[in-house]
Amino acid sequence: MNGLGVTYLSTWLAGDALRSGRLEVVPIATPAEDAPITALWPRSRDLAPKVRVVVDALVEAFMPIHLIDS
């Protein structure tokens, strides 16, 4: 949309735009498990608490688990 390029979005987020034809599906060769997740928000001294909650939830849900060697 608006010529901004290619993105990897959840269907719940892109569903309306896909149904209306504003977005189209582009097949990718990379499995979904390897796709990075990026969160962007405006730089501000007063970060909205709801933004912090969402970012923290994303980090907890998708951060790779690193095993510690004993």
C-alpha positions as CSV (number, residue, x, y, z in Angstrom):
1,M,0.0,0.0,0.0
2,N,1.3,3.4,-0.9
3,G,4.3,1.8,-2.6
4,L,6.1,1.1,0.7
5,G,7.4,-2.3,-0.3
6,V,7.0,-5.9,0.9
7,T,6.1,-6.9,4.5
8,Y,5.3,-10.0,6.4
9,L,2.0,-9.5,8.2
10,S,-0.4,-11.7,10.1
11,T,-3.7,-12.4,8.3
12,W,-5.7,-10.8,11.1
13,L,-3.8,-7.5,10.4
14,A,-3.8,-7.7,6.6
15,G,-7.1,-9.4,6.0
16,D,-9.2,-6.4,5.1
17,A,-6.6,-5.1,2.7
18,L,-6.2,-8.5,1.1
19,R,-9.9,-8.9,0.6
20,S,-10.3,-5.5,-0.9
21,G,-7.3,-6.0,-3.2
22,R,-5.2,-3.2,-1.7
23,L,-2.6,-5.8,-0.8
24,E,-1.7,-9.1,-2.5
25,V,0.0,-12.2,-1.3
26,V,3.6,-12.7,-2.4
27,P,4.9,-16.3,-1.9
28,I,8.2,-16.5,0.0
29,A,10.7,-19.3,0.1
30,T,11.7,-18.7,3.7
31,P,9.7,-20.7,6.3
32,A,7.6,-18.6,8.7
33,E,9.8,-19.8,11.6
34,D,12.8,-18.0,10.2
35,A,11.0,-14.7,9.6
36,P,12.1,-11.8,11.8
37,I,9.6,-9.7,13.7
38,T,10.2,-6.0,14.0
39,A,8.3,-3.5,16.1
40,L,8.5,0.2,15.3
41,W,7.0,3.1,17.2
42,P,7.5,6.8,17.2
43,R,10.4,8.1,19.3
44,S,9.0,9.9,22.3
45,R,9.9,10.6,25.9
46,D,6.4,9.6,26.9
47,L,6.0,6.1,25.5
48,A,2.4,5.0,25.9
49,P,2.2,2.1,28.4
50,K,0.1,0.1,25.9
51,V,3.0,0.2,23.4
52,R,5.5,-1.0,26.0
53,V,3.1,-3.9,27.0
54,V,2.8,-5.0,23.3
55,V,6.5,-4.8,22.7
56,D,7.3,-6.7,25.9
57,A,4.7,-9.4,24.9
58,L,6.3,-9.8,21.5
59,V,9.7,-10.1,22.9
60,E,8.6,-12.8,25.4
61,A,6.6,-14.7,22.8
62,F,9.2,-14.6,20.0
63,M,12.6,-14.1,21.5
64,P,14.8,-17.1,20.6
65,I,15.6,-19.3,23.6
66,H,19.4,-19.6,24.2
67,L,20.5,-22.6,26.1
68,I,23.3,-22.1,28.6
69,D,26.1,-24.7,28.3
70,S,26.8,-26.4,31.6
